[in-house]
């Protein structure tokens, strides 16, 4: 179970949160496949700051349901405890979508089983 799933959302602030989850701490999504492309409601203008992530999977995950696109995500002052991957951009060839303007500042990572940044 993800901690927080902003789905096709705009102007979101996630602040001063502690996530301890069995899945991704935060998974930003924007619809799945053709339905999402027809509706065209991307996720954008998302600020994540002053948070702590501990999860069985990933710290921040963008996708895999992101067919309408994700843009303008800002992460600042994040402490990542133990995760598989710190930041994971996840999609597949058939799903489509785009990821633009991801900003990361002042991130402390204690332990990852996989990668700091995974595509």
PyMOL commands that set and color helices and strands:
alter all, ss='L'
color gray80, all
select helices_A, chain A and resi 33-39
alter helices_A, ss='H'
color red, helices_A
select strands_A, chain A and resi 10-15+18-21+26-28+43-55+58-63+70-83+85-90+99-112+117-118
alter strands_A, ss='S'
color yellow, strands_A
deselect
rebuild
show_as cartoon
